[in-house]
């Protein structure tokens, strides 16, 4: 399973902002996806790691559905 920040409607964001004000604490909204990691060759893994380092991000190889 992998999660990322949610894309929220204006109404949902408004509700979250109201709750943040009420509890005086910032909140982050996440959406999670059920994915299966792909098995990569050493060469492919090295290329992924190299691009991660270059871009400053984490990449996850997944099996296509």
N, C-alpha and C positions, 0 to 999 in steps of 0.2 A: 504494500500500500504506500502511496505517495500523496502528499498534500501540498497545495499551493494556496497563495492568497486568493480569496474569492473575489469574483466580479459581482458587485452588488448593485441592485437597483437603487434609485434615489430614495425610495421609501424605506428600503431595508437599511441603508446607510443612515438615514434620519433616525430610525428606531435605535440603531446601535449608538449613535451620537448622544441620544437622549439618555440611554442607559449609562454610558460613560460619564456623563455629567452627574447623574444620580449617584453612582458608586464612586465617583472621583478617581477612576482608573481607566487607562486606555485599554481597548480591546482590539484584537486582531481576528479577522474572520478567515477561516480556511475551508477549502473544499478538498475532499480526499477521493482518490481513484484507486481501484483495485487493479494493479498491474503486476505482471510477472517479469522479473529481470531476465534479460537475454544472456546467454553464455557466449563470451567473446574469445577469439584467439588472442594469444599474447600480443601479436602485431596490432590487432584492432584495439585492444585495451590500451596499448601504448599511445596510439593515435588519439583516442578519447582523452586520456590523461594529459597529453600534450595540449589539446585544444582547451581543456578545462583550465589549465595553468595560464594559457594565453589570454583567455576571455575572463578569467576570474569568476567562473561559475562552476557548479556541479552538474554533470550530465549523467543520465541514467539510461542505459541501453535496455529496451524492453522488447518483448516478443510482440509482433503484430497480431492482431486478433483475427 
